[in-house]
């Protein structure tokens, strides 16, 4: 897995990651290759509150076409620190 994080300025942090996994399924004649990519941002509103945004893409390629898939996930949220 590759992960990168950068502080753009005092209040904004960006991140990105890429991943790969190979799964040999026991008991089945099947191998899956799973690729994942993520990007995200955190914006510090004040010392206790952060706003977050994210996007994740996952693709699974399989030797059995019935198990191939693609997924997208979008996230937004608030983090509160005490």
N, C-alpha and C positions, 0 to 999 in steps of 0.2 A: 504494500500500500504506500502510495506517495501522498504526503500531506504538506500544504504550504499555507502560511498565515502571514499577513502583513498589516501593520498599523498604517493606515493612510494619513490620518491625523490624530489628534488627541482623543477624539470621540468616535472614530470609525475604524473598525477592524474588518478585513476581508479574509476569507479562507477558501481553499479549494482542495479537493482530494480526488485521487484516481485509484481504483482497485481492480484486482483480477483474482478470481478463484477458480480452480478446477476441481470438480467433484466427480469421483468415480462412485457410482451408486452400487452398493453391495446388494447382491441378490437379483440384480437386473443388468442386462447388457446395455448400460447407458452411461454416458459421460457428459457432464454439463460444464460449459465455460461461462462464467458469470463476470460481466464487466459492470463496474459502478463508477459514476462520476458525481461529485457534489460541489456546489458553490454556496457560499453563505456570507452574510454581513451582520455585524453587530454594531449598533449605534448607541453610545452612552448618552442617555438623556440627563442624568445626574449621577451622583456616586452610588445610588441605590437602585436605579432603574435603567434597564437596557432594552432596546427594541431589536428584534431579530427577524431576518428573512433568510429563506433557504430554498434550494432546488436540488433534487436528486434524481438521477436517471439510472436505471438498471436494465440491463439486457442479458437474457440467458439464452445461449445457443446450446442445443442438445443433439445428441445422436438420434434421439427419438423426437420427431417434430411436434408431437403432442405436448411436450414439456417446454417448448420454447416460449418465451414471454418477454414483454417490454413493460416497464412501469415508470411513471413519473410521479414525483411527490413534491408538492409546494408547501412550505411552512411559513408561518408568521407568528410572532409571539412577543411577550414581555417577560423579562427576567427581573425578579426583585431580589435584592441582596440585603441582608441585615447585618 
